[in-house]
């Protein structure tokens, strides 16, 4: 298949994906007004339910506008030779492959993010503000942006530079070395993300001694789970929404509770949420996710190695002079349908893991405290209680609330 055919195939893929996503979003909006299941009748009172409906509709309208802008921007960039223009700009600065690639992706990433920043601002300071979620300010918003750019430049740029070095040294076999690099990096980040990255954006402090910490330690001892690192993160700096997560393994395992979670839930409910997180660890979900994601990365890199040397792949995005960076973009766009399929599989696996973690919490601590906590978290975030099944299949990494409640009550 020549470059011209691949170019139009990319256009078709982008339009089809946009239409499918829009259709899924539309189907989901049709489910907003469905009757609330009896099991969830106590989640919202009439006033809160009206707020929830308004919040969902506002996000739908905003999401449709944003996705429409994005697809128009990307199609225009392709059709008007945007990638070729950026390629010419970077070649006017350097002919060194790593330098060209870093400049190429840097210009595109920075330009794209700057164009989308007004949308992020509107989402944070208009929609989230209107419904009482936003706690951020302009200084924090901009600081987060700058820190994100620096991290992307250092980590993303460093990884890209090493991958291109492997390509120059080993040719088509580069994918094996790149796979090893990404696997080690992923493992490292799983172990030390909370220590190295989170402090750049949030403050963390150990959970203070008291009844909550004692309850958590009692539960951990009961299930034979060694847990000394329990941290509280200041999520309230940016939002009123609550969360908790488990990270690391071995000596580096830790549980992190948002301060908003501690404010919103009773101690018994917090321990139930923690029991769910312990369930993920006990069922080795972290290990399984690492193995599966690493295998998928290896598969993707292997397929990339088969196409990276074909000039047609660079030409597929309108770049006349073949290069690693242009071929990488062309491959990513052509590979998108396969990425969508693997994403569906990963979401399905994630939903099954959530059920298993719920079941572990039910057996080791109790179903009712977990149900109560899930309902409160859904109410406080104005969650959709009646999502369309097709939308759940496409997008949900966690099962909808009604499915989790029914399983816990079974």
C-alpha positions as CSV (number, residue, x, y, z in Angstrom):
1,X,0.0,0.0,0.0
2,X,1.5,3.4,-1.0
3,X,1.7,6.5,1.1
4,X,-1.4,8.1,-0.5
5,X,-3.5,5.1,0.3
6,X,-2.2,5.0,3.9
7,X,-2.9,8.7,4.2
8,X,-6.5,8.3,3.4
9,X,-6.7,5.2,5.6
10,X,-5.6,7.3,8.5
11,X,-8.2,9.9,7.7
12,X,-10.9,7.2,7.6
13,X,-9.7,5.7,10.9
14,X,-9.8,9.1,12.6
15,X,-13.3,9.9,11.3
16,X,-14.7,6.5,12.1
17,X,-13.3,6.6,15.7
18,X,-14.8,10.0,16.2
19,X,-18.2,8.9,14.9
20,X,-18.1,5.7,17.1
21,X,-17.1,7.8,20.2
22,X,-19.8,10.4,19.5
23,X,-22.4,7.6,19.1
24,X,-21.4,6.0,22.4
25,X,-21.6,9.4,24.1
26,X,-25.1,10.0,22.6
27,X,-26.3,6.6,23.7
28,X,-25.1,7.3,27.2
29,X,-27.0,10.6,27.3
30,X,-30.2,8.7,26.4
31,X,-29.7,6.7,29.6
32,X,-29.5,9.7,31.8
33,X,-33.2,9.8,32.4
34,X,-33.7,6.0,33.0
35,X,-35.3,5.2,36.4
36,X,-32.8,4.7,39.2
37,X,-32.5,1.1,40.3
38,X,-34.2,0.4,43.6
39,X,-30.9,-0.6,45.2
40,X,-29.6,2.9,44.5
41,X,-32.7,4.9,45.5
42,X,-30.9,6.2,48.6
43,X,-27.9,7.7,46.7
44,X,-29.5,11.0,45.7
45,X,-32.3,13.1,47.1
46,X,-34.4,14.9,44.4
47,X,-32.2,18.1,44.5
48,X,-29.0,16.2,44.3
49,X,-30.3,14.1,41.5
50,X,-31.2,17.2,39.5
51,X,-27.6,18.5,40.1
52,X,-26.3,15.1,38.9
53,X,-28.3,15.3,35.7
54,X,-27.2,18.9,35.0
55,X,-23.6,17.9,35.6
56,X,-23.7,15.0,33.2
57,X,-25.4,17.1,30.5
58,X,-22.8,19.9,30.9
59,X,-20.0,17.4,30.6
60,X,-21.6,15.8,27.5
61,X,-22.0,19.1,25.7
62,X,-18.5,20.2,26.6
63,X,-17.0,16.8,25.6
64,X,-18.8,16.9,22.3
65,X,-17.5,20.4,21.6
66,X,-13.9,19.5,22.7
67,X,-13.8,16.2,20.7
68,X,-15.2,18.0,17.6
69,X,-12.5,20.7,17.9
70,X,-9.8,18.1,18.3
71,X,-10.8,16.0,15.3
72,X,-11.1,19.1,13.1
73,X,-7.7,20.3,14.3
74,X,-6.0,17.0,13.6
75,X,-7.6,16.5,10.2
76,X,-6.7,20.0,9.2
77,X,-3.1,19.5,10.4
78,X,-2.9,16.3,8.3
79,X,-4.7,17.7,5.2
80,X,-2.7,21.0,5.2
81,X,0.7,19.3,5.6
82,X,1.2,20.3,9.2
83,X,3.5,17.3,10.0
84,X,5.6,18.1,6.9
85,X,5.9,21.7,8.0
86,X,7.1,20.8,11.5
87,X,9.5,18.3,10.0
88,X,11.0,21.0,7.7
89,X,11.3,23.3,10.7
90,X,13.3,20.8,12.8
91,X,15.5,19.8,9.8
92,X,16.4,23.5,9.5
93,X,17.7,23.3,13.1
94,X,19.4,19.9,13.2
95,X,19.9,16.8,11.1
96,X,20.8,14.7,14.1
97,X,18.0,12.0,14.4
98,X,17.6,12.3,18.2
99,X,17.6,16.1,18.1
100,X,15.1,16.1,15.2
101,X,12.8,13.7,17.0
102,X,12.9,15.6,20.3
103,X,12.2,18.9,18.5
104,X,9.5,17.3,16.3
105,X,7.5,15.8,19.2
106,X,8.2,18.8,21.5
107,X,6.7,21.3,19.0
108,X,3.7,19.1,18.4
109,X,3.1,18.3,22.1
110,X,3.5,21.8,23.3
111,X,1.4,23.3,20.4
112,X,-1.3,20.8,21.0
113,X,-1.4,21.4,24.8
114,X,-1.4,25.1,24.4
115,X,-4.4,24.9,22.0
116,X,-6.3,22.6,24.4
117,X,-5.4,24.7,27.5
118,X,-8.5,26.9,27.2
119,X,-10.6,23.8,27.3
120,X,-8.9,22.6,30.4
121,X,-9.3,26.0,32.0
122,X,-13.1,26.0,31.1
123,X,-13.5,22.5,32.4
124,X,-11.8,23.3,35.7
125,X,-12.9,26.9,36.4
126,X,-16.4,26.9,34.9
127,X,-17.9,23.4,34.9
128,X,-16.2,22.0,38.0
129,X,-16.5,25.4,39.7
130,X,-20.2,25.6,38.9
131,X,-21.0,22.3,40.5
132,X,-18.8,22.9,43.6
133,X,-15.9,20.6,42.8
134,X,-13.0,22.9,42.0
135,X,-10.6,24.0,44.7
136,X,-7.8,25.0,42.4
137,X,-6.7,28.5,41.4
138,X,-5.0,30.0,38.4
139,X,-1.5,29.8,39.9
140,X,-1.8,26.1,40.8
141,X,-3.4,25.4,37.4
142,X,-0.5,27.0,35.5
143,X,2.1,25.5,37.9
144,X,0.7,22.0,37.2
145,X,0.9,22.7,33.5
146,X,4.6,23.7,33.6
147,X,5.5,20.8,35.9
148,X,3.7,18.5,33.5
149,X,5.7,19.9,30.5
150,X,9.0,19.5,32.4
151,X,8.2,15.9,33.4
152,X,7.2,15.0,29.8
153,X,10.3,16.6,28.5
154,X,12.6,14.8,30.9
155,X,11.0,11.4,31.1
156,X,9.3,11.2,27.7
157,X,12.2,12.9,25.9
158,X,14.8,10.7,27.7
159,X,12.9,7.5,26.8
160,X,12.5,8.6,23.2
161,X,16.2,9.4,22.9
162,X,17.2,6.0,24.2
163,X,14.8,4.2,21.9
164,X,16.3,6.0,18.9
165,X,19.8,5.1,20.1
166,X,18.8,1.5,20.2
167,X,17.4,1.8,16.7
168,X,20.6,3.3,15.4
169,X,22.8,0.7,17.1
170,X,20.7,-2.5,16.4
171,X,18.4,-1.7,13.5
172,X,15.2,-3.7,13.5
173,X,16.1,-5.5,16.7
174,X,15.7,-2.2,18.6
175,X,12.3,-3.3,19.8
176,X,13.8,-5.8,22.2
177,X,16.0,-3.2,23.9
178,X,13.1,-0.7,23.9
179,X,10.9,-3.3,25.4
180,X,13.3,-4.0,28.2
181,X,13.8,-0.3,28.8
182,X,10.0,0.4,29.0
183,X,9.5,-2.7,31.2
184,X,12.2,-1.5,33.7
185,X,10.8,2.0,33.7
186,X,7.3,0.8,34.3
187,X,8.4,-1.4,37.2
188,X,10.4,1.5,38.6
189,X,7.5,3.9,38.4
190,X,5.2,1.4,40.0
191,X,7.6,1.1,42.9
192,X,8.6,4.8,43.4
193,X,5.9,6.9,41.7
194,X,4.4,7.9,45.1
195,X,7.9,8.9,46.4
196,X,9.2,10.7,43.3
197,X,6.4,12.1,41.2
198,X,3.4,12.7,43.6
199,X,5.4,15.1,45.8
200,X,5.9,17.4,42.8
201,X,2.2,18.0,42.8
202,X,0.8,17.2,46.2
203,X,1.8,17.0,49.8
204,X,1.7,13.6,51.5
205,X,1.9,12.9,55.2
206,X,1.6,9.7,57.3
207,X,-1.8,9.1,58.7
208,X,-1.8,10.3,62.3
209,X,-2.1,8.0,65.2
210,X,-5.8,7.6,66.3
211,X,-8.8,5.5,65.9
212,X,-8.8,5.4,62.1
213,X,-5.1,4.3,61.9
214,X,-5.8,1.7,64.7
215,X,-8.8,0.3,62.7
216,X,-6.7,0.0,59.6
217,X,-3.8,-1.7,61.4
218,X,-6.3,-4.1,63.1
219,X,-7.7,-5.1,59.8
220,X,-4.2,-5.4,58.2
221,X,-3.2,-7.8,61.0
222,X,-6.4,-9.8,60.7
223,X,-5.8,-10.5,57.0
224,X,-2.0,-11.0,57.4
225,X,-1.1,-7.9,55.4
226,X,2.0,-6.0,56.5
227,X,1.1,-2.3,56.1
228,X,3.1,0.4,57.8
229,X,3.0,3.1,55.1
230,X,-0.4,4.8,55.2
231,X,-0.4,8.3,53.8
232,X,-2.9,11.1,53.4
233,X,-2.7,13.3,50.3
234,X,-4.0,16.8,50.0
235,X,-6.4,16.1,47.1
236,X,-8.6,19.0,48.4
237,X,-6.1,21.5,46.9
238,X,-7.6,20.8,43.5
239,X,-11.0,19.1,44.0
240,X,-13.6,18.0,46.5
241,X,-13.7,14.6,44.8
242,X,-12.4,11.7,46.9
243,X,-10.2,8.8,46.1
244,X,-7.8,6.2,47.5
245,X,-5.2,4.0,45.8
246,X,-2.7,1.3,46.4
247,X,0.8,1.5,44.9
248,X,4.0,-0.4,44.9
249,X,4.7,-3.9,46.2
250,X,7.1,-5.6,48.6
251,X,8.7,-3.1,51.0
252,X,7.5,-0.2,48.8
253,X,3.8,-0.9,49.1
254,X,1.7,1.9,50.5
255,X,-1.9,3.0,50.7
256,X,-2.7,6.6,50.0
257,X,-6.0,8.2,51.2
258,X,-7.2,11.5,49.9
259,X,-8.0,14.0,52.7
260,X,-11.4,14.4,51.0
261,X,-12.1,10.7,51.5
262,X,-11.4,11.0,55.2
263,X,-13.7,13.9,55.4
264,X,-16.6,12.3,53.4
265,X,-16.6,8.8,54.9
266,X,-17.0,7.2,58.3
267,X,-14.1,5.3,59.6
268,X,-15.7,1.9,59.0
269,X,-16.3,2.9,55.4
270,X,-12.7,4.0,55.0
271,X,-11.5,0.7,56.2
272,X,-13.8,-1.0,53.8
273,X,-12.3,1.0,50.9
274,X,-8.9,0.0,52.1
275,X,-10.0,-3.6,52.3
276,X,-10.9,-3.3,48.6
277,X,-7.4,-2.0,47.9
278,X,-5.8,-4.8,49.9
279,X,-7.9,-7.2,47.8
280,X,-6.1,-5.9,44.7
281,X,-2.8,-6.7,46.3
282,X,-3.8,-10.1,47.7
283,X,-5.2,-11.1,44.3
284,X,-2.0,-10.0,42.6
285,X,-3.8,-7.6,40.3
286,X,-0.8,-5.3,40.3
287,X,1.5,-8.0,39.1
288,X,-1.1,-9.2,36.5
289,X,-1.5,-5.7,35.1
290,X,2.2,-5.3,34.9
291,X,2.6,-8.5,33.0
292,X,-0.2,-7.9,30.6
293,X,0.7,-4.3,29.9
294,X,4.4,-5.3,29.4
295,X,3.3,-8.1,27.0
296,X,1.1,-5.7,25.0
297,X,4.0,-3.2,24.9
298,X,6.3,-5.8,23.5
299,X,3.8,-6.8,20.9
300,X,3.3,-3.2,19.8
301,X,7.0,-2.6,19.6
302,X,7.5,-5.7,17.6
303,X,4.9,-4.7,15.1
304,X,6.4,-1.2,15.0
305,X,9.8,-2.8,14.1
306,X,8.2,-4.4,11.0
307,X,7.0,-1.0,9.7
308,X,9.5,1.6,11.0
309,X,11.8,1.3,8.0
310,X,9.1,1.6,5.3
311,X,9.1,5.1,3.8
312,X,5.4,4.8,3.1
313,X,4.7,5.0,6.9
314,X,6.3,8.4,7.1
315,X,4.6,9.5,3.9
316,X,1.3,8.4,5.4
317,X,1.3,11.7,7.5
318,X,2.5,13.8,4.6
319,X,6.2,13.8,5.5
320,X,8.3,13.5,2.4
321,X,11.7,12.6,3.9
322,X,11.4,9.3,5.9
323,X,12.5,9.4,9.5
324,X,12.0,7.5,12.7
325,X,9.9,10.2,14.3
326,X,7.6,10.6,11.3
327,X,7.2,6.8,10.9
328,X,6.4,6.6,14.7
329,X,3.5,9.1,14.3
330,X,2.2,7.3,11.2
331,X,2.4,4.0,12.8
332,X,0.6,5.2,16.0
333,X,-2.3,6.5,13.9
334,X,-2.5,3.4,11.8
335,X,-2.3,1.2,14.9
336,X,-5.0,3.0,16.6
337,X,-7.8,0.5,15.9
338,X,-5.7,-2.3,17.4
339,X,-5.0,0.0,20.4
340,X,-8.8,0.4,20.8
341,X,-9.3,-3.3,20.9
342,X,-6.6,-4.0,23.4
343,X,-8.0,-1.1,25.5
344,X,-11.4,-2.8,25.5
345,X,-9.7,-6.0,26.7
346,X,-7.8,-4.2,29.4
347,X,-11.0,-2.4,30.6
348,X,-12.8,-5.8,30.8
349,X,-9.9,-7.2,32.8
350,X,-9.9,-4.2,35.1
351,X,-13.7,-4.5,35.8
352,X,-13.2,-8.2,36.7
353,X,-10.4,-7.2,39.1
354,X,-12.7,-4.7,40.7
355,X,-15.3,-7.3,41.3
356,X,-12.6,-9.6,42.8
357,X,-11.3,-6.8,45.1
358,X,-14.9,-6.1,46.2
359,X,-15.5,-9.7,47.0
360,X,-12.3,-9.8,49.0
361,X,-13.4,-6.8,51.0
362,X,-16.9,-8.3,51.5
363,X,-15.4,-11.6,52.9
364,X,-12.7,-10.1,55.1
365,X,-14.5,-7.0,56.4
366,X,-18.1,-6.8,55.2
367,X,-20.2,-5.8,52.3
368,X,-22.4,-3.1,53.8
369,X,-19.6,-0.7,54.7
370,X,-18.2,-1.0,51.2
371,X,-21.7,-0.5,49.6
372,X,-22.2,2.6,51.8
373,X,-18.8,4.0,50.9
374,X,-19.4,3.4,47.2
375,X,-22.8,5.2,47.3
376,X,-21.4,8.2,49.2
377,X,-18.5,8.5,46.7
378,X,-20.9,8.3,43.8
379,X,-23.2,10.9,45.3
380,X,-20.3,13.3,46.2
381,X,-19.0,13.1,42.6
382,X,-22.5,13.3,41.0
383,X,-21.8,10.0,39.2
384,X,-24.1,8.6,36.6
385,X,-26.2,5.8,38.1
386,X,-27.7,4.6,34.8
387,X,-24.8,4.4,32.2
388,X,-25.6,2.7,28.9
389,X,-24.2,-0.8,28.7
390,X,-22.3,-0.1,25.4
391,X,-20.7,2.9,27.0
392,X,-19.7,0.9,30.0
393,X,-18.2,-1.8,27.7
394,X,-16.2,0.8,25.8
395,X,-15.0,3.2,28.5
396,X,-15.4,1.9,32.1
397,X,-12.4,0.5,33.9
398,X,-14.6,0.0,36.9
399,X,-18.0,-1.6,36.9
400,X,-21.0,0.7,37.3
401,X,-22.2,1.2,40.8
402,X,-25.4,-0.9,40.4
403,X,-23.4,-3.9,39.2
404,X,-21.0,-3.7,42.2
405,X,-23.8,-3.3,44.7
406,X,-25.8,-6.2,43.4
407,X,-22.7,-8.5,43.5
408,X,-21.9,-7.4,47.1
409,X,-25.5,-8.0,48.1
410,X,-25.7,-11.5,46.4
